[in-house]
Amino acid sequence: MTKRTARQRRAQRAAQTPQSARWVSIVAVAGLLAAGLVGIGIWQAGRPGDVAVPAAATEDEAGLPVGDGPVVVEVYLDFLCPACQQFDQASRPVLDEYLADDVVTLVYRPIAILDDRTSTRYSTRAAAAAGCAADSGILDEFVDELLAVAPQPGSVGLTDADISGVGAQAGAMDATFDQCVRDGDYRDWVGFATEAAADQGVHGTPTVLVDGARLESLSVPALVEAVDAAALRQLGN
């Protein structure tokens, strides 16, 4: 699948859901998750030097970047989080434009705070697969495709074979991605990334930062306002 085709599918999915309904859902689900996540224990991992880290990871080794624009948009997400799916669907058209225009660097920070909501540690396995996708150069497409088929909390979650199939749909062209997913190459890294997020005060998803400032509203207008303001500041410098 090409990037153009992936974007067309994103637009089609977004068009099927009224924006007002999407944002009401995001706010409601995010509130429930935030309340439910207080007090959840974070899986402890070793130092980044003790675990395999995706080759394309950020300097702090806890994020996966897409693009190279001057404004940094960081998205903390758990692949089992319904509000993360809603945010991705609603913000995709805008973020795709910013990426195409080299306005932003989009940094995904996949974490696993909902592992106890499945019997298969789906959050960890899915986040680890995002590291595999980054290595294979299909991160942005993979995140979108995997969130689009996200299971509900309380379910078993997708199998590793299912996740690998999503990677193939997103553009993985060889066996490297499949092997990485099945071997769980980056599962320990997810533990480190989750702990790093907690150290930054992130205990719920989605959490979005623009040039280090957390968005209080997850609406598209709020995202656009923050990115445009940051871009103007960059020009002023």
N, C-alpha and C positions, 0 to 999 in steps of 0.2 A: 504494500500500500504506500502510495506517495504521500508527502506532506500535504499537497494540495487536496487530495482525496480525504485525508483525515480532517482537514479544516472544513471541507464541505459537509462532512458528517456531523461535525460539531455544530455548525450553523443550523443544520436540519433539526438536531435534537433541541437546540435552544429555541427554535421557532415553534416547537410543539408545546412549549410551556409558557404561559403568560409571565412576563417579568415580575409583576406584582406578586403573583402566587409563589414564584421561586423565592423571592426575598422574604416573604412572610414565613415560608418553610425554613429557610436558612436560620432566621432569627429564633424561631421556635425550637428547632432541633439543636442549634448551638447552645441555647440556654439549658436544655435538658442535659446535654453532654457535659457542659461545664459543671453543672451541679453534681452529676454522677461521678465526675472524675476527681473530685476533691478527696484526697486521702488515698488514692490508688497508688500502690507501691510501684516504683520504677525499677525495672530489671537492671541490675548492676553489671557493668562491663568494665574491661580493663582500659588502660590508656590507649589512645589511637595507635600507638606503636605496637601494641600487642594484638591488633586485629587487622584483617585484610580490609583495605579502604579502596573504594572505587577510584580508578586512575584519574577521572575527571573531577574529583571532589574539590570543594572549595578549600581555601587556605586553612580554615579551621577543621577541615576533614569531616564536617558534619552535614554539609549541604551538597546539592548536585545542581550545577548551573546550566542554564540555557541562554544563548545569546551573549552579547558583549556590550550592551548599551551602558551609558553612564549612571542611570538610575537603577538602584538595586531593589527589586521586589522579592521579598522572601515569603514563602508560603509553607507553614508547618501543617502537615496533613497526616492523617491516619487513613489508610485505604479502606477501613471498615466504617468510617465516619460518614453518615448520611449527609451532614451539612457540608462536608468537603466535596462530595459529589455535586451538590447544589451550587456551591461557590464556583467550582470548575466550569460547570455548564453555563452559568451566567456570565462569568468574567472572560471566558475564552475568546470571544470575538475581539474584545478590547485588547487583551494581552497579546493576541496574535498580531494585531496591528502595530502595537508598540515594538514587538520583537522584529517584525518585518522592516520597521523604520529605524532600527538600531537605537531605540530610545531607552530600553530597559535591558538589564540582565535579570532573568527570572531564576531565582534560586529555590528549588524544591528542597524541603527539609522533612523527608518522610520519617515518621516516628511510630512507635508501637505502644500506645496507651490503652488499647482496647483488646489486648490479647486474651484477657479473661472473658471476653464476650463470645469466643468460639472455643472449640475443643482442639483446634489444630494450630493455634498461634498464627492465625491468618494475618494479623496486622504485621507481625515480624516478617513472615514469608513474603508478603506483598511488598513491603518496604525494601527488603533485601533484593527482590527482583528489580526494583527501580534502580538500584546500583548496577545490576547487570545490564539494564537498558541503557544507562549512561555510558557504560563501557562500549556498547554496541552502537552508540550514536542515535538512539531512537527514544531518548528519555521523554521529550515533550509529548510525542504521539502515544507512547506507552502509558504515561500518567493519565492522559485523557481517556484512552480506551479502557484501562483497568477500572478507573472510577465509574465509567459508564455501565459496567457490569458488576459493580460492587455488591456483595451479598449483604444481607441485613444482620445487624448484631443479634446474636443468639443462634445463628445458623452455623453450619460446619465450615463454611467458607469454600472458596475455590481450591481445587487440588493444584499441586505444582504443575501437573500436565496442563490443566486449564490455564494457569498463569502463563506458561510457556506458549500456549496457543494464542493468547492475547498479544504476546510479544511478536509472534509471527504476523498477526494481523496488523500490528503497528509498524512492521517493516524489518524485523529481524530476518536476515537472509542466510544465516549459517547456523551450525550446531553450537556455536560458542555460547549464545544466550541461553539456549535450552539447558546446556550442561551446567552453566552458572546457577540457574534457577534450581535445578534438581539437586545440585550439590550443596545449595545453601551457602554459597561463598561469602555472602555479606550479612549473614544473620547476626553474627557477633557485632558487626559494625552498626547495625540497627540499635542494639543495646547501648552502644556508646553514644549514638546520635540522640537517642531518647533521653539519656542521662544529661547530655549537653543541653538539650532543650529545657529540661527541668531546672538546670542551673541558671538559665536565662529567664526563668519565671513562666515558662510555657507549660501549661498543664491541660490545655484543651485545644481542640482543633475544629475548624481551621483557625489559625492565627496568622495574620498577614502584617508584614512590616514593609514600609517604603522608606528607603535610606535610613533604616534603623528605628523609625518611628512607627509604633503599632497603630493600626487602623482601629478606631473605636466602632466604626460602622463597616459592615461587609458589603454595602451596596456598590453597584457599579459607579454611580456618580461620585461616591466618596473615594473610590479607588482612582478614578480619573483625575479628580481634583488633587489628590495627593501626588500622583505621578507627574502631572503637569506642573505643579508648584515646585517639585523637586527638580524637574528638567530646567525650569527657569532659573532656579538657584545655581544649577550647574553652569548654565550659560553666563550667569553673572560672575562666576569665578574665572 
